[in-house]
Amino acid sequence: MHARTRLPGAARDTRGFAFESTLGKVARVLTGQYGVTVLFSPDGPRVEPGRIVIPDYELNGGVERDVLIGYLDLLVARAKHASLAQLDALPAGVVSNLAQVIEDRRVCGQLLDEYPGAHWFIGKLRAHAAERVAQRWPKLHWRERLVWLIERALWDEPPSRAEASHSLLAALHAAQDLLREARASGSTARSIATAQALVARVRALSAGDVNSMMFTADPVEDIETETSEAASSSFDDDTALPDHDDAAAPPAERSGGAHADHAPGMGHSLADAQQPSSDADGAAGTAATHASPATLSIPLATEFDVITDLTGQGNSAAWRVLRGQARADTAPLKEKLERALSADERSRWRREQERGEIDRTALARLATSPGYRTPFRTQRAAKGRDVAVTLLIDRSGSMAGRKIELARLCASALCDALTQLSFDCEVLGYCSLESAPMRELYERQLAAGADLRRYNRFVERLDLKVYKRFGAPNLSGITALDCGHENPDGEALAWAATRLADHPAARRILMVFSDGYPSTGDGDPQLLRRDLRERVAAIGKRGIELVGVGVLTDAVEDFYPRNVVVSRLAELPSIVFSLLSSMLLTR
């Protein structure tokens, strides 16, 4: 293993917040950069400032978690050891593809020197690459096949029987000196120069400037020509294909976009072996109606999702007014809870101890029993307040007006009281908003004929906000609680649960405030509901106590086993505080 152990468990959601969060932690350790995040996207893999984007493979598509970790290792190696700007400056084409192949081999070598355990994950990625190339081999242009064989040679992998054509092997044989230079590359600039030299050598072969009888043994095809197969597959140096599904697709599949952002001879992908679909040219809603009966609602991409931390950034004067209103509603309830907690904690003693403070109830026995040696008592470690509470608030458009005002007041009352009672808490909000870049990505996928049926959020990004994070004493950010557009509850719930699970506490309580059923402007409502039920069940299995609070709706009864429906808005703070108090007093 390298700097970490392999991820446990057989099942995992490769697009879920938990898996992204875990990979993000690994990336921060390997890169030594605190703010690095890991995301999944059909436009991956690539490296951006502060972000590592991994191709979005479908969970049931046969892609092992170790392959995705291999991607992470590769992209970390690029971020640490490659000059991405130099690779980005190359025009799309065979030179840029070859340069990326050479550079990836170089930076992976450096990573493997630092973390020998990465051999396992890189090996899995290489095996996956070979499988995917084998599937696409008949459709590949000669130059893509050549770049793949060069990549094979750099990784000391023998070509398969299908790959070993006479002209390709002849080209490799004639470039042995340059392959040795590629293996010895010590910088990005050197990798680029070697790639240019390799392309020039092969062009000289095809032009007849270098004598090679073997080179003419195959049908007439070389680095310059276009064959019918290649043309039908649209493989061209200047053509970007957004629907590549190979873990290590040949270089021509990686052309287009930022070249330094594509995997080592490992092309960028649109999730799991997608083939063109006859219905894929419909609108977002049409694609959603053809969604496969999956359990979870999967977004087209997560890279456009935004998390904003507003902790302590609210208006101080507005917070004082809001806090005054909140305390007027909940002060009696808070005092009652404080008395109950204190009485409960005072009663927790371990008696009949050999040391500690004298237990007055044992003094009589001490006087009458000469051999009595345990008249002491010690106080138990009271974990009654070792509880972390998360308040997750639906910020959809239907919450606008009086609902969001009461939700803001309720969050202020609960958070203020919990903080005074020494409970740790945080306040989160969620909604979805239409994203122009995400719509552009969606339209590119449709134009390319990609099969988008397994997705259920196409043009809307998550807008997630942290109004008060764990451990922060300043609660003024709650005043910034506002409304957005739609409410993909399942995804937001998974995000909040992951944050809560990462927080150390003996107990964890997650309260969700919602005023209806989950919804997005471009998703299948039934799939969103199945998704929410599945997420609720999974969170419950993690030991998180989940409560649904229905704001003028009983929809929460369909999803949350433990729920409360508030039919009068004015009662929201007191009802929710009473429910939370009973949970805190229940062990």
MOTA-V248016 format. One record per pair of residues at least 12 apart in sequence whose C-alpha atoms are under 6 Angstrom apart, sorted by the first residue. I is the first residue (numbers start at 0). J is the second residue. D is the distance in whole Angstrom. If there is no record, write none. Layout:
BEGIN
I:J:D  I:J:D
END
This chain:
BEGIN
0:116:4  1:114:5  1:116:4  1:117:6  16:494:6  17:497:6  19:37:6  23:36:5  23:37:5  35:49:4  35:50:5  36:50:5  37:50:6  37:51:5  37:52:6  38:52:5  38:302:6  39:52:6  39:53:5  39:54:6  39:55:5  39:301:6  40:54:5  40:55:5  40:300:5  41:54:5  41:55:5  41:268:6  41:269:4  41:270:6  43:267:5  44:261:5  44:262:6  44:267:5  45:260:3  45:261:5  46:260:5  54:268:6  55:270:5  56:270:4  56:271:5  57:270:6  57:271:5  60:271:6  65:120:5  66:123:5  66:124:5  69:120:4  69:121:5  69:124:5  76:106:5  76:107:6  76:110:6  80:106:6  82:187:6  83:259:5  86:259:5  87:257:5  87:258:5  87:259:6  91:237:6  91:254:5  91:255:6  92:236:4  94:194:6  94:195:6  96:250:5  97:194:5  98:190:6  98:191:5  98:194:5  100:263:5  100:264:5  101:190:6  102:190:6  103:263:5  127:246:6  128:246:5  128:247:4  131:245:5  132:248:6  138:228:6  140:229:5  141:221:6  142:222:5  143:249:5  143:250:6  143:251:6  147:249:5  165:213:6  166:214:4  169:213:6  169:214:6  239:254:5  239:255:4  242:268:6  242:269:5  242:449:6  243:268:4  243:269:5  244:268:4  244:269:5  244:270:6  244:271:5  244:272:5  246:265:5  247:264:5  247:265:3  247:266:5  248:265:5  248:266:4  249:264:6  250:264:6  252:266:6  253:266:5  273:450:6  274:450:6  275:448:4  275:449:5  275:450:6  276:448:6  276:450:5  279:445:6  279:450:6  280:445:5  283:521:6  284:521:5  286:452:6  287:455:6  287:522:5  287:523:5  289:452:6  290:452:4  290:453:5  291:452:6  291:453:5  294:530:6  295:530:4  296:455:5  296:527:6  296:530:6  297:454:5  297:455:5  298:454:6  298:455:6  298:456:4  299:454:6  299:456:6  299:457:5  303:460:6  304:460:5  304:461:5  305:462:5  306:463:5  306:464:6  307:464:5  308:464:6  308:465:5  309:465:6  309:466:5  309:476:5  310:466:5  310:467:5  310:476:5  311:473:5  311:474:6  311:475:5  311:476:5  312:476:5  313:475:5  313:476:4  313:478:6  313:479:6  318:475:5  325:408:6  325:412:4  344:381:6  347:379:6  348:377:6  348:378:4  348:379:5  349:376:5  349:377:5  349:378:6  350:376:4  351:373:5  351:374:6  351:375:6  352:373:5  352:375:5  352:376:5  353:373:5  353:375:6  354:375:6  355:375:5  355:376:5  355:377:5  356:375:5  356:376:6  357:375:5  358:374:6  358:375:5  358:376:6  361:374:5  384:422:6  385:504:6  385:505:5  386:504:6  386:505:6  386:506:5  386:507:6  387:423:5  387:424:6  387:504:6  387:507:5  388:424:5  388:507:6  388:508:5  388:509:6  389:424:6  389:425:5  389:426:6  389:509:5  390:426:5  390:510:5  391:427:5  391:428:6  391:511:5  392:428:5  392:511:6  392:512:5  393:429:6  393:512:6  393:513:5  394:429:5  394:430:5  394:482:4  394:483:6  395:430:5  395:482:6  395:483:5  395:484:5  395:485:5  395:486:5  396:482:6  396:483:5  396:484:5  399:482:6  409:572:5  424:469:5  425:467:5  425:468:5  425:469:5  426:466:5  426:467:5  427:464:6  427:465:5  427:466:6  428:463:6  428:464:5  429:462:6  429:463:5  430:462:5  430:483:6  430:485:5  430:486:5  431:459:6  431:460:5  431:461:4  431:462:5  431:484:6  431:485:5  431:486:6  432:459:5  432:460:6  432:484:6  433:458:6  433:459:4  434:458:6  434:459:5  434:460:6  437:458:5  438:458:5  455:522:5  456:522:5  485:518:6  485:519:5  486:517:6  486:518:5  487:517:5  487:518:5  487:519:6  488:517:5  489:530:6  489:531:4  507:543:5  508:543:6  508:544:5  509:545:5  510:546:5  510:547:6  511:547:5  511:548:6  512:548:5  513:549:5  513:550:6  514:549:6  514:550:5  514:552:6  515:554:5  532:558:5  546:561:5  546:562:5  547:559:6  547:562:5  548:562:6  548:563:5  548:564:6  549:564:5  549:565:6  550:565:5  551:565:6  551:566:5
END
